[in-house]
Amino acid sequence: MNEKLIPLIVQDADSKQVLSLFYCNEESMEKMRRTGLVWRYSRSRQMQMMKGATSGNAQKIVSLSLDCDRDALLAIVKQEGKGACHTGEWSCFGNVKGRSWGALDELCEVIASRKANPPKNSYVAGITGNPQAVAGKLEEEAEELAEAMLEKNDSEVVWEAADLLFFTLVALESRNVPIEAVLQELKRRRND
């Protein structure tokens, strides 16, 4: 085969997690543009293959972008089925379906961990089992943020917003409501 192959990086639209790395050529790029699904060039079989054609784990394209040198392609996708990897894993780079929230990911994990395995003298562990206390903290922090918005400098607004966000996450965890449910609701509202 003489046709030039370029790397095709496939990334999940929601989590921003890299799912896989394939190779594609002009024909696979044309098939992706036409069908809205990920196509790759199989070097071992020397043929075009639609991702998920046999497994049902298709990848619907949200966007396609060439890099600045036009020698690599990024496909942002909605992953269908159980995952992207031919082994059955969520990603070719690991089976954990990730989120890309950085510090918020870590904070959500710490709050959940403290609720599940309460360390001695943990404020978070104590408050997650007390709906009245959580509700009181939400009211207090919302009031403090509102006051900062009207009367204080930006650093105070940042401080109070961080407090309110933290206690919002604590409230969700105390009710066993996943943050993803809130994000889905925001996405639904955006689409209305």
Secondary structure by P-SEA (a helix, b strand, c coil): cccbbbbbbbbbcccccccccccccaaaaaaaaaccbbbbbcccccccccccccccbbbbbccccccccccbbbbbcccccccccccccccccccccccccaaaaaaaaaaaaaaaccccccaaaaaaacaaaaaaaaaaaaaaaaaaaccccaaaaaaaaaaaaaaaaaaaaaacccaaaaaaaaaaaaac
